[in-house]
């Protein structure tokens, strides 16, 4: 991830999206196909940029390449945006699932 300036994902659907999270954690903003599966991860023009279709991808890539301010602004927000995906947050969320399941089972 450290060799790039931006992480491009043109997938039409993501089942896991781990590569997107890894890219953000590596301070790479995302240039990503607009899709419901990433709507909670990518905030347009905050930690990444959405595109819709190949023609728009080309246009957005050119904007990023020729305007370093865009990349710099996105990079500043990448790491902050993945704090919801830390191992601590994951463990806390899983623990709460188990606690809820135990409480439902007791009833």
TIBAFI-759007 format. One record per residue (C-alpha): residue in three letters; x, y, z. Coordinates in pm, whole numbers, padded with zeros to 5 digits, always signed. Layout:
N
ALAXYZ...
This chain:
107
UNK+00000+00000+00000UNK+00285+00239+00073UNK+00389+00260-00292UNK+00067+00424-00407UNK-00099+00761-00371UNK-00456+00637-00395UNK-00632+00300-00377UNK-00864+00236-00671UNK-01141-00019-00638UNK-01373-00062-00935UNK-01560-00361-00793UNK-01936-00351-00833UNK-01987-00517-00494UNK-01774-00600-00193UNK-01850-00878+00047UNK-01579-00798+00300UNK-01407-00475+00197UNK-01097-00552+00402UNK-00865-00418+00133UNK-01044-00084+00150UNK-00994-00066+00526UNK-00628-00169+00492UNK-00575+00104+00234UNK-00729+00368+00459UNK-00523+00246+00756UNK-00216+00289+00533UNK-00316+00653+00467UNK-00433+00583+00114UNK-00754+00757+00013UNK-01000+00551-00186UNK-01118+00609-00540UNK-01407+00370-00536UNK-01705+00257-00739UNK-02021+00391-00574UNK-02193+00093-00414UNK-02420+00035-00116UNK-02165-00203+00039UNK-01914+00079+00103UNK-02153+00360+00189UNK-02062+00346+00561UNK-01688+00332+00497UNK-01630+00603+00240UNK-01730+00961+00296UNK-01713+01127-00045UNK-01443+01395-00060UNK-01343+01321+00301UNK-01150+00992+00292UNK-01217+00897-00066UNK-01396+00981-00385UNK-01681+00793-00544UNK-01716+00735-00915UNK-01997+00580-01113UNK-01879+00406-01427UNK-01556+00389-01624UNK-01584+00736-01779UNK-01625+00900-01441UNK-01337+00693-01303UNK-01108+00835-01570UNK-01225+01190-01495UNK-01176+01151-01118UNK-00831+00996-01166UNK-00723+01294-01374UNK-00854+01537-01113UNK-00653+01362-00843UNK-00333+01336-01048UNK-00333+01701-01148UNK-00448+01847-00816UNK-00231+01735-00524UNK-00446+01940-00282UNK-00728+01690-00332UNK-00505+01397-00235UNK-00353+01583+00060UNK-00696+01669+00201UNK-00814+01309+00165UNK-00497+01165+00319UNK-00546+01378+00631UNK-00874+01197+00701UNK-00795+00838+00608UNK-00656+00707+00934UNK-00925+00876+01143UNK-01194+00709+00935UNK-01079+00354+01019UNK-01088+00389+01397UNK-01426+00212+01395UNK-01249-00098+01262UNK-00979-00143+01527UNK-00942-00475+01706UNK-01066-00311+02027UNK-01387-00188+01867UNK-01435-00525+01698UNK-01390-00712+02028UNK-01631-00476+02204UNK-01895-00525+01934UNK-01860-00904+01937UNK-01879-00911+02316UNK-02203-00716+02299UNK-02347-00966+02050UNK-02274-01247+02295UNK-02418-01053+02589UNK-02739-00985+02394UNK-02764-01351+02290UNK-02719-01468+02651UNK-02983-01224+02772UNK-03230-01341+02505UNK-03159-01705+02591UNK-03231-01641+02962UNK-03578-01513+02876
